[in-house]
């Protein structure tokens, strides 16, 4: 599932996805426990989903990030689209997305994504992106154009965006919120003490403030954030992060197990057993989140459509 090298356009020369990590010493790889194992993809519907992605020249985070749930999701024609190209300007220690200098934005990408959404017949779609620190607006306008295109080609589809942090991109957030996605997601990824080693290009309190500003701009918009565990964080740090998110009025929290893409990435310090995830879920609900998804294989876009329906139902129940 995980790609370490890529072929060039000519298909002959191999190149590293992560040149900045090439000279780092290998990190240890822990053996995966039974509860983290998944079946390899291979159904006919999986092939149909892949065909639609290739036909429309759409990049998916399912493939680029090596998501363990790709077999399940693509076999149901569920896919999370990744816009702004396939090359990230940052080099987070956990991520398998290609890093380097990105090419120009494809102006046809919003329509291609929208056509893919329509062809898959999605009721709900997650649109995410690489970080584009090279762009003046961080790609915010491209997010807005993609949302607009989906509204045109698949008007019955609800839209969830999973955005970068738009660090030092004044006004970018307002552009995305003004496009009216149904869910605004921005992942914290880990606790503050791990940012320097796990997410060095980001700032914890900037990300937290971003989520808070979404609610200030549109109090009706659902907000969502997620973290991975297994970096060596403590339970108390996770509980404090939950409190910070509730201060920012975030509705939905996802917690999943970090899985190491290669030996050059951050090591998995521990595999958290399912009962600990259940305990974290209970704690999160006690703090007031509308919805919590916490399990070893939880990912931001996994069951996103079903979870959106639950969010709506839980809000209606709370308002009564």
C-alpha positions, -999 to +999 in steps of 0.1 A: +000+000+000+028+024+009+049+039-020+086+046-013+096+056-048+078+069-078+084+066-115+090+097-136+066+107-164+087+086-188+082+056-164+119+046-163+137+065-137+128+061-100+128+089-075+123+091-038+090+105-025+108+120+004+143+132-006+146+152+027+144+119+046+168+099+024+198+103+046+180+099+079+189+067+099+163+040+098+138+039+126+126+007+142+094-009+129+071-026+154+052-057+144+016-048+139-009-064+163-038-085+150-063-057+156-045-034+131-045-058+101-067-052+070-075-072+039-057-063+006-079-046-020-090-064-051-128-064-057-143-055-091-159-023-076-124-013-063-112-015-099-142+006-111-133+033-085-097+033-096-108+036-132-129+067-125-100+083-107-076+076-136-100+087-163-105+121-146-069+125-136-078+129-100-054+124-071-067+107-040-053+109-004-064+072-001-035+063-024-010+090-017-011+086+021-013+048+020-046+047+039-052+012+054-089+015+046-086+019+009-098-016+002-129-012+022-138+023+009-130+019-028-150-014-028-180+008-019-170+035-044-160+059-016-129+080-022-113+111-007-100+135-033-068+154-030-065+187-048-036+212-055-015+185-070+003+156-055+035+173-040+035+189-006+058+218+003+062+205+039+079+174+052+059+161+082+075+131+098+044+109+097+031+115+061+037+094+030+025+121+005+053+131-019+073+162-009+093+187-029+086+216-052+051+214-066+041+222-102+015+247-113-021+242-103-043+224-128-071+248-136-093+218-147-088+200-114-120+213-097-142+201-126-124+168-129-129+162-092-166+172-095-171+148-124-155+120-104-178+127-075-208+125-098-196+093-115-191+076-081-225+087-070-213+100-037-237+113-012-208+129+008-173+137-003-141+147+015-118+172-004-084+175+011-051+189-003-013+190+000+002+220+018+010+247-008+031+273+011+043+285-023+009+300-031-002+334-019-035+321-006-023+285+002-047+272-023-079+286-007-094+299-039-089+264-055-108+248-026-136+273-032-137+266-070-137+228-063-167+232-039-185+253-065-179+227-092-192+199-070-224+219-063-228+221-101-220+186-112-232+167-081-258+191-065-270+164-040-236+157-026-226+172+008-190+185+009-164+181+036-131+199+033-099+189+051-077+219+047-041+227+055-034+254+081-030+284+057-001+295+079+007+332+071-020+333+044-041+363+054-077+360+044-074+324+031-097+309+056-125+333+049-124+323+012-130+286+021-157+293+047-175+316+023-178+287-002-200+270+023-187+235+028-209+213+050-180+203+072-148+221+078-120+198+090-085+207+100-064+180+117-042+188+147-024+154+140-007+152+175-004+169+209+016+201+212+048+185+227+052+164+196+049+192+170+086+198+167+094+162+157+060+152+141+047+183+124+076+208+124+062+231+097+030+238+117+020+256+149-004+240+173-021+271+185-024+285+150-042+254+140-064+256+171-072+292+163-081+284+127-108+260+139-121+286+163-123+312+136-144+289+114-171+290+141-167+328+144-172+332+107-201+307+104-215+294+137-237+269+119-208+251+101-198+218+115-161+217+125-139+186+129-104+177+138-083+146+143-052+132+158-031+101+156-018+083+187+013+062+190+040+090+189+047+087+226+021+112+238+005+108+273-031+103+280-032+136+299-018+154+269-047+140+248-072+150+274-058+186+274-060+186+236-097+176+238-103+205+262-086+229+238-108+217+209-139+222+230-129+258+238-127+262+201-162+247+198-151+219+176-180+194+170-163+162+159-131+145+170-113+115+153-086+095+169-066+068+151-035+048+154-004+062+137+011+037+111+046+042+100+049+045+062+086+037+059+117+033+081+126+069+073+095+082+090+087+087+127+087+054+145+055+040+161+063+042+198+033+020+208+002+004+193-027+015+214-052-014+221-089-010+213-100-007+249-078+024+253-094+040+222-128+032+237-118+050+269-106+080+250-139+081+231-159+080+264-137+109+278-143+129+246-180+125+248-180+136+284-163+168+273-192+177+250-182+167+214-212+160+192-195+131+177-163+110+184-147+083+163-118+066+181-104+033+170-071+019+156-082+023+120-101+055+124-091+081+097-106+115+089-124+105+058-134+069+069-172+066+070-174+104+066-208+103+050-224+082+077-207+104+103-221+135+088-256+121+091-249+114+128-236+149+133-268+164+119-289+140+141-269+147+172-272+185+167-310+182+163-312+162+195-291+186+214-312+216+203-345+201+214 
